[in-house]
Amino acid sequence: MNTSRALTVSQLNMYVKMKFESDERLNKVLLIGEISNFVNHYKTGHCYFSLKDSESAVKAVMFSRNAQQLKFTPENGMRVYATGRVSVFERDGVYQLYVDTMEPEGAGALMLAFEQLKNKLTAEGIFDDEIKKPIPQFPQKIAVVTSPVGAAVQDVINVLSRRYPLAELILCPVAAQGVNCASENMAMLNHINAKKSADIIILCRGGGSIEDLWSYNDEQLVRTVASSSIPIITGIGHETDFTLCDFAADLRAPTPSAAAELAVPDIEELYQINDGLIYRTDNAIEKYLDERESHLLNLNLRLAVLDPKKKLEKQIDELNTLNLRLNSVIKFIIDEKSSQLKVASEKLKLLNPYELLKKGYIPVYSNGKRVASVTAVAVGDELSLTFADGKAHCNVTQIITEE
């Protein structure tokens, strides 16, 4: 055996690698396969995995500079299209696919990334209705976070100035697409919240492709929208466009103009409501005053009946009437008694012994006893005669008896 021509393992692996890399067909290949054994090396950012079909498998690596450009998160079992070059890893003597780009089979990478992040944030409760803040009914300051150029900002300005000119409009210019869009929007939202410079924030931009709107699916921007202490209304793209910021916002509008309409009331409607309230208030006040006036009249009538002064006057009248009646009765009684007294006086006068004496009817007394008959005296008795104006004493000298 001639050992002078023996190669080292390293030399062999290096030679095989040179052969692989010299083959133009292996420098740019497109493979479809199912991801397995996926490992994301978080310290370096490199991704290691295998692509397999029903019969074979090939190792693959995607370095961090390429992995950072992925619009989705690779997962085991996911079928993907991978482009890259085939080469040999000299240390282990195995060939593998060095992936430059990758996207999922079927749904596009952006849509898959959208669904993956949406599911993740939904599980965290970022989109729950319970944490959404109410929209102020009459905002005084409205911050509009959007591109300073384009139709969207003009539409919002026109709607707000027409519907509710009482609110102060604060324009907050940011990039509405591109690499700086997410960071500028986050910085502006944080600034508005820190300064508390608005009652409502309108986060909006006009329509565009999914790539144009993709910054509004940025995870950190979505979390910033959800954590805002100031209510946020989104109006991103057209009615059919949905971004994760829409789900995180307190209210989603289909367009920037619609977001402006949802942010403020219509002042014309307020005028109509105000006129209606004034009319109802006037009617209510008039009705109330009528009811109070009627009630007051009833109270006055009751007071007139129950008034102590009136009652006293009535009692005085009644007392005067009774007094008149009493005086009349007393006079009647006095007159009647006077008449009776007069009659009795006349009768008494007729029976008065003194009057009889004046007429000459003289009582005769003998020994202090009245003598009523001539038979009660005898000749020689001393008799006492009582006259109206005095007394006389005499002796009986003769007694004459009348038959």
PELIN-V290072 format. One record per run of one state. SS is the DSSP state (H for helix, E for strand, C for the rest). FROM is the first residue (numbers start at 1). TO is the last residue. Records with the same first field share a line. If there is no record, write none. Layout:
# PELIN-V290072
SS: FROM-TO / FROM-TO
This chain:
# PELIN-V290072
C: 1-2 / 6-8 / 23-23 / 28-28 / 41-46 / 53-56 / 63-63 / 68-78 / 90-93 / 105-108 / 125-128 / 132-140 / 147-150 / 164-167 / 174-180 / 196-199 / 206-213 / 218-218 / 228-230 / 237-243 / 249-250 / 253-255 / 264-266 / 307-307 / 352-352 / 359-362 / 367-368 / 372-373 / 377-381 / 388-389 / 396-403
H: 3-5 / 9-22 / 24-27 / 64-67 / 109-124 / 129-131 / 151-163 / 181-195 / 214-217 / 219-227 / 244-248 / 256-263 / 267-306 / 308-351 / 353-358 / 374-376
E: 29-40 / 47-52 / 57-62 / 79-89 / 94-104 / 141-146 / 168-173 / 200-205 / 231-236 / 251-252 / 363-366 / 369-371 / 382-387 / 390-395
